[in-house]
Amino acid sequence: HRELMNLASTDGLTSCLNRRAFTAMVEGYLDRVANDQAKSQGALLVIDVDHFKRVNDRFGHESGDRALRLIADSIRNSVRDIDIVGRLGGEEFGVFLPGLAAERTASVAERIRASIYAAAFQPEGKRHRLSVSIGGATFDRDTSYTQLYREADRHLFAAKRDGRNRVDITALPPSGAGETMMLH
């Protein structure tokens, strides 16, 4: 039964949680801490591989799969054991950082970005740099996965629009208007 549950919740290529399991775990955490202001803080990062179609088109899908596994490993090696990593689909990953103070989120996101950029991806024996754009939303109050994802995704698109290979983080304020912290 445990093996079946693991198969049902894990992305077969990257060994990350799949989108459904990732979402369920984040929602479960947010539900548990909803009435505990001391624990109701953290962040959601949405990570998208820059120009991934070019990797598949130039080197083939097998190399693209190797790149995704390398990226997943880089993400996992850049976060704490308690953080939740999922493959949300295609070349998009999510990282939930429970209990992390807002001021530390940008440095974690930058560590992930830099780790992926430094990764040794060498299709056809030649180094090819991988890069990601990261959007994030921090929270220090009761919130929902949908609200966090919407804000993180919005800032992911801002990072891509502003040149890719960058981090763009926002804080969820009580009023709903975000304060943006940008890292280049």
PLY file of the C-alpha trace (Angstrom):
ply
format ascii 1.0
element vertex 184
property float x
property float y
property float z
element edge 183
property int vertex1
property int vertex2
end_header
0.00 0.00 0.00
2.83 2.42 0.89
4.55 1.69 -2.43
1.33 2.40 -4.36
0.86 5.67 -2.47
4.43 6.65 -3.28
3.93 5.85 -6.97
0.67 7.80 -7.06
2.22 10.91 -5.50
5.66 10.98 -7.15
6.70 12.23 -10.56
8.37 9.25 -12.22
11.04 11.28 -14.03
12.30 13.58 -11.27
11.23 11.74 -8.09
9.66 15.01 -6.89
6.09 15.12 -5.68
3.64 15.40 -8.55
1.39 18.46 -8.80
-1.56 16.86 -7.01
0.52 15.60 -4.07
2.48 18.87 -3.83
-0.72 20.93 -3.76
-2.31 18.62 -1.17
0.74 18.81 1.12
0.92 22.61 0.94
-2.83 22.96 1.51
-2.58 20.57 4.47
0.19 22.65 6.03
-1.68 25.91 5.48
-4.84 24.42 7.02
-2.90 23.21 10.10
-1.30 26.59 10.80
-4.25 28.78 9.83
-5.05 29.71 13.44
-1.48 29.77 14.72
0.01 33.17 13.90
3.46 32.10 15.16
3.68 29.29 12.58
1.74 31.00 9.80
4.69 32.13 7.73
6.64 30.79 4.81
6.86 31.07 1.04
5.93 29.42 -2.22
8.37 29.50 -5.14
7.38 28.67 -8.71
10.39 27.77 -10.86
10.31 27.55 -14.65
13.20 26.40 -16.85
14.18 29.12 -19.30
13.97 28.17 -22.98
13.47 24.48 -22.22
11.96 23.78 -25.64
15.33 24.69 -27.14
17.01 21.98 -25.04
14.59 19.35 -26.32
14.76 20.61 -29.91
18.56 20.86 -29.98
19.61 17.82 -27.94
16.55 15.56 -27.95
14.03 14.53 -25.33
16.40 12.12 -23.58
18.77 15.01 -22.87
15.79 17.13 -21.84
14.84 14.44 -19.33
18.42 14.43 -17.98
18.23 18.21 -17.64
14.97 17.98 -15.67
16.47 15.37 -13.31
19.55 17.55 -12.82
17.37 20.58 -12.09
15.24 18.61 -9.59
18.39 17.42 -7.83
19.78 20.97 -7.74
16.55 22.25 -6.20
16.45 19.51 -3.56
20.10 20.10 -2.67
19.43 23.83 -2.22
16.59 23.58 0.30
16.04 22.22 3.80
14.77 18.71 4.50
11.43 20.11 5.71
10.81 22.03 2.48
8.45 20.53 -0.08
9.55 20.14 -3.71
7.19 19.23 -6.52
7.13 19.05 -10.28
4.07 21.04 -11.24
4.20 19.96 -14.88
6.46 20.10 -17.90
9.45 22.22 -16.91
7.80 23.90 -13.93
8.65 23.12 -10.31
7.27 24.34 -7.01
9.01 24.73 -3.66
7.14 25.37 -0.44
9.22 26.82 2.39
7.22 26.34 5.61
8.11 28.57 8.54
10.72 30.53 6.58
10.92 34.24 7.38
10.15 36.48 4.40
13.57 38.13 4.46
15.28 34.76 3.88
13.16 33.73 0.88
15.07 35.69 -1.76
18.38 34.14 -0.65
16.94 30.60 -0.87
15.51 31.35 -4.32
18.82 32.83 -5.44
20.67 29.75 -4.13
18.38 27.53 -6.24
18.84 29.73 -9.33
22.63 29.81 -8.95
22.85 26.06 -8.31
20.97 25.28 -11.51
23.04 27.76 -13.51
26.25 26.14 -12.20
25.04 22.57 -12.81
27.13 20.42 -15.12
24.72 19.70 -17.97
26.78 18.38 -20.88
24.72 16.98 -23.72
26.86 15.76 -26.60
29.92 16.28 -24.38
29.68 20.09 -24.41
28.63 22.30 -21.52
25.19 23.86 -21.92
24.06 26.33 -19.26
20.62 25.80 -17.79
18.80 28.70 -16.24
15.52 29.21 -14.44
13.23 32.06 -13.62
11.72 32.03 -10.14
8.63 33.80 -8.88
7.75 33.71 -5.22
5.21 34.80 -2.66
5.91 35.02 1.06
3.24 35.01 3.75
3.01 35.78 7.45
-0.72 35.33 7.90
-3.52 32.92 7.07
-3.60 32.32 3.30
-4.50 29.71 0.71
-2.46 27.72 -1.79
-4.46 29.33 -4.61
-3.58 32.83 -3.45
0.10 31.97 -2.96
0.33 30.23 -6.33
-1.41 33.10 -8.14
1.07 35.65 -6.71
4.14 33.45 -7.21
3.10 32.71 -10.80
2.51 36.40 -11.49
6.03 37.17 -10.28
7.46 34.26 -12.27
6.12 35.92 -15.42
7.64 39.23 -14.29
11.04 37.51 -13.89
10.73 36.05 -17.39
9.58 39.37 -18.86
12.50 41.18 -17.22
15.13 38.96 -18.81
14.92 35.42 -17.35
17.52 33.73 -15.12
16.32 35.84 -12.20
14.25 35.85 -9.03
11.20 38.03 -8.33
9.55 37.70 -4.89
6.54 39.44 -3.38
5.12 39.54 0.12
1.41 38.91 0.62
0.26 41.95 2.60
-3.02 42.09 4.54
-4.52 44.51 2.01
-3.73 42.33 -1.01
-1.37 44.82 -2.68
2.10 43.22 -2.84
5.45 44.69 -1.89
7.98 43.45 -4.41
11.58 42.47 -3.68
13.52 41.89 -6.89
16.82 40.11 -7.17
18.81 40.26 -10.43
0 1
1 2
2 3
3 4
4 5
5 6
6 7
7 8
8 9
9 10
10 11
11 12
12 13
13 14
14 15
15 16
16 17
17 18
18 19
19 20
20 21
21 22
22 23
23 24
24 25
25 26
26 27
27 28
28 29
29 30
30 31
31 32
32 33
33 34
34 35
35 36
36 37
37 38
38 39
39 40
40 41
41 42
42 43
43 44
44 45
45 46
46 47
47 48
48 49
49 50
50 51
51 52
52 53
53 54
54 55
55 56
56 57
57 58
58 59
59 60
60 61
61 62
62 63
63 64
64 65
65 66
66 67
67 68
68 69
69 70
70 71
71 72
72 73
73 74
74 75
75 76
76 77
77 78
78 79
79 80
80 81
81 82
82 83
83 84
84 85
85 86
86 87
87 88
88 89
89 90
90 91
91 92
92 93
93 94
94 95
95 96
96 97
97 98
98 99
99 100
100 101
101 102
102 103
103 104
104 105
105 106
106 107
107 108
108 109
109 110
110 111
111 112
112 113
113 114
114 115
115 116
116 117
117 118
118 119
119 120
120 121
121 122
122 123
123 124
124 125
125 126
126 127
127 128
128 129
129 130
130 131
131 132
132 133
133 134
134 135
135 136
136 137
137 138
138 139
139 140
140 141
141 142
142 143
143 144
144 145
145 146
146 147
147 148
148 149
149 150
150 151
151 152
152 153
153 154
154 155
155 156
156 157
157 158
158 159
159 160
160 161
161 162
162 163
163 164
164 165
165 166
166 167
167 168
168 169
169 170
170 171
171 172
172 173
173 174
174 175
175 176
176 177
177 178
178 179
179 180
180 181
181 182
182 183
